[in-house]
Amino acid sequence: MTSISTSLVTVAVALGLAACSEKSFPELEIYTLYSSNYPSDVGRSGVATFNLANIPELNGQICQEAADLFQADFEKRKREKGWGANTKMRYWCEKGGFKK
């Protein structure tokens, strides 16, 4: 491989990595899934961050679908195990990266 070809490949790889880095996504394209703290529904904890899609609506949609699935699973376990009505947990999404 010539030095020009090697340089072009190096530049292409660097650009590809830069395009995939977290900093290449504007903050509004990132969504974070949070949950309340079990069992009292107080406080918040980060569950996952969604920043893979270049389409902002897609990250938000995937995050919301995950929140719905986590919530449904919690409600199912609550019924199956006979946990009391005071046992609560919520899942929700917010635009942007994780914030305490």
N, C-alpha and C positions, 0 to 999 in steps of 0.2 A: 504494500500500500504506500502511495506517495505521501509526502508530508502534507500536501494540500488536502488529500482525501482524509488523512488522519485528523487534521484540524477541523474539517467539515463535520466528521463524525463526532468529534469531541464537542463542538458547538451544538450540534443537534441533540446530543445526549444532555448537555447542560440545560438547553432550552426546555427539553422535555421534563427534566427534573424540576426546573423552576415552575413550569406550568402546573405540576402536580403538587407543589408544596402548599402548605396551609396558608402561607402569606399571599399566595396568588388569588385567593378567594376573598372578595369583599366581605366584610362582616355581615352584611345583610343576606348573603347566600348561605350562611351557616345557621343551623338550627340545633338546639340542645334540648334533650329530653330530660326532664326532672321528675323526681318523685318526692312525695312527702315522707316524713320519717314514720315508719311503722312502730307501734300500732296506734299512735295518737293523732296522725294527720297534722303534725306540727313541724315546722321547719322545711328544709328542702335539701335534696341530694342530687348530684348529677348522675345520670344513668348512662347516657350516650350522646355523642355529638355527630351530627350528620352534615358532612361537607364534601361528599363525593360527586354529586351531580353539578353540572355547570348551569343547570336551570334552577333558579331559586325556588320556584313552586314545587319542584320535584323533591328537593331536600325537605321542605316543609311537609309535603304529603307523606313521605316515607316516615318522618318523625311522628306525625299524627297517627299513622297506621300502627306504628310500634307502641305508642301510648295507649291506643285502644286495645291492642292485644295484651299488653301488660295489665291493664285495668280489668279486662275480662277474665284473665287468668287469676288475678287476685280475688275477684268476686266469686269465681268458681271454687277456689280453695277455701274461702271464707264459709261458703255454704256447706261444702263437703266436710269440713272439720268442725262445724258448729261454733265458729268464733262468734262472739257477742256483737251486738249492734254498735257498740262503742269502738270496735276494731275497724279502723279506717286507713285507707291509703289512696292517694291520688297520683296520677301521672299526667303531665302536660308538657307542651313544647313552647319554647321561646326563641325568637330570632336572636342570632348572635352566639358567640362562644360561651363556655361555662362561666357563670358568675355566682359567687357565694351569696 
